[in-house]
Amino acid sequence: MEQSECEVADRSLVHQSDSLFERCSWFYALCREYLFRDHTQEIVRSLFPVEPPAPGTKLLELGCGPGFYACRLSEELPTLQTTGVDLSVALIERATSRAKSRQLSNCSFQHADAHSLPYPSHSIDAVVVSRLFLIVPDKEGIVREIHRVLRPGGRCFIAEPTSGFRTRLPLAVMWILSRLTTSPAGKDREPQVADVMSRPDFKALVETQPWGSMELEYDGWYQYAVCRKSSTNA
Ligand SMILES: C[S@@+](CC[C@H](N)C(=O)[O-])C[C@H]1O[C@@H](n2cnc3c(N)ncnc32)[C@H](O)[C@@H]1O
């Protein structure tokens, strides 16, 4: 077992209930479904620009929440083997039922911490990360993990919101709901204010790893990074 696997078990057990996403999973699932933008087509084009993925291609979604992208991508690309990873047990359960109700046999979910993924180095073909860096304590550590688990030549797609107001509002509502429905008031691990990165900070974060190639885009609402691990970088 690699060291990171031991850390995952510890962190997950200790923190699993201290989360807004745990307490208000239903509210986040509603926001994801009806409020936030769907980037599925951009993800497909970015991760598989030349041809569809070969059978068995392994894709990981980090901080998958209710499994929106893991399910959409598994439907769109049936040759993928998709795994969604999240710290919230409640959201993993929602995601699992979502995949089951859609009869997706190529989509599964795992309770794990994106800071210390339970996967061997160089074992994953593609990684998707959407709206995760807003709320995590160690952004660089997660980018390091993405780079570690990707195989040489593997790609990742990262999408982070740029609008402070639109991002902070759902989190603020979750804080209020959590305070109203939890007695005594819980101590959630997420920050009270989402950390919306500036463009220079986002670039600096992605550049912390020695990608073979890296493209950054910005459309006013979101900033994106599409990175490819160097083919010689083992
Ligand atoms: C803002 S939501 C984004 C969900 C989804 N990716 C989307 O696009 O809507 C952040 C998600 O990351 C999860 N999360 C937070 N910290 C995490 C960590 N360290 N490891 C894995 N998941 C984490 C939360 O439980 C939540 O489901």
The ligand as an SDF file (V2000), in Angstrom:
LIG
                    3D

 27 29  0  0  0  0  0  0  0  0999 V2000
  -18.3280   22.8200   -5.0680 C   0  0  0  0  0  0  0  0  0  0  0  0
  -18.5220   21.0800   -5.1100 S   0  0  0  0  0  0  0  0  0  0  0  0
  -18.1950   20.6440   -6.7950 C   0  0  0  0  0  0  0  0  0  0  0  0
  -18.9350   19.3980   -7.2260 C   0  0  0  0  0  0  0  0  0  0  0  0
  -18.8510   19.0730   -8.7000 C   0  0  0  0  0  0  0  0  0  0  0  0
  -17.4930   18.8220   -9.1120 N   0  0  0  0  0  0  0  0  0  0  0  0
  -19.4700   20.1580   -9.5270 C   0  0  0  0  0  0  0  0  0  0  0  0
  -18.9140   20.5320  -10.5530 O   0  0  0  0  0  0  0  0  0  0  0  0
  -20.5520   20.6280   -9.1850 O   0  0  0  0  0  0  0  0  0  0  0  0
  -17.0740   20.5200   -4.3130 C   0  0  0  0  0  0  0  0  0  0  0  0
  -17.1260   19.0470   -4.0020 C   0  0  0  0  0  0  0  0  0  0  0  0
  -15.8350   18.6490   -3.5740 O   0  0  0  0  0  0  0  0  0  0  0  0
  -15.9680   17.7850   -2.4650 C   0  0  0  0  0  0  0  0  0  0  0  0
  -14.7150   17.8730   -1.7160 N   0  0  0  0  0  0  0  0  0  0  0  0
  -14.2930   18.8600   -0.9050 C   0  0  0  0  0  0  0  0  0  0  0  0
  -13.0630   18.6140   -0.4490 N   0  0  0  0  0  0  0  0  0  0  0  0
  -12.6850   17.4390   -1.0030 C   0  0  0  0  0  0  0  0  0  0  0  0
  -11.5160   16.6400   -0.9210 C   0  0  0  0  0  0  0  0  0  0  0  0
  -10.4850   17.0230   -0.1780 N   0  0  0  0  0  0  0  0  0  0  0  0
  -11.4770   15.4840   -1.6070 N   0  0  0  0  0  0  0  0  0  0  0  0
  -12.5310   15.0970   -2.3710 C   0  0  0  0  0  0  0  0  0  0  0  0
  -13.6630   15.8070   -2.4880 N   0  0  0  0  0  0  0  0  0  0  0  0
  -13.7420   16.9610   -1.8150 C   0  0  0  0  0  0  0  0  0  0  0  0
  -17.2040   18.2780   -1.7210 C   0  0  0  0  0  0  0  0  0  0  0  0
  -17.7390   17.2780   -0.8940 O   0  0  0  0  0  0  0  0  0  0  0  0
  -18.0990   18.6490   -2.8910 C   0  0  0  0  0  0  0  0  0  0  0  0
  -18.8590   17.5750   -3.3260 O   0  0  0  0  0  0  0  0  0  0  0  0
  1  2  1  0
  2  3  1  0
  2 10  1  0
  3  4  1  0
  4  5  1  0
  5  6  1  0
  5  7  1  0
  7  8  2  0
  7  9  1  0
 10 11  1  0
 11 12  1  0
 11 26  1  0
 12 13  1  0
 13 14  1  0
 13 24  1  0
 14 15  1  0
 14 23  1  0
 15 16  2  0
 16 17  1  0
 17 18  1  0
 17 23  2  0
 18 19  1  0
 18 20  2  0
 20 21  1  0
 21 22  2  0
 22 23  1  0
 24 25  1  0
 24 26  1  0
 26 27  1  0
M  CHG  2   2   1   9  -1
M  END
$$$$
